[in-house]
């Protein structure tokens, strides 16, 4: 029997401009931590084989949070280009 792979796709390309901030939307703090880390904590219970994190251009701060996060699942960064 073939084993199915589980992939989580996180859409994290929002700039947060409507939040009147230069901080990417997923890095806004919620309960003292960036929102993205709350999601990674949830994913650590789901245990996807791969997590695809879709970010926008010039969002190096998001990939920095991913690199320094001990809860990160197997993350693959995917950068979108402006249309």
Secondary structure, DSSP 8 states (H G I E B T S, - for coil): ------EEEEE-----GGGT-SS-GGGSEETTEEHHHHHHHHHHHH--SEEEEEE-TT-HHHHHHHHT-TT--SEEEEE----
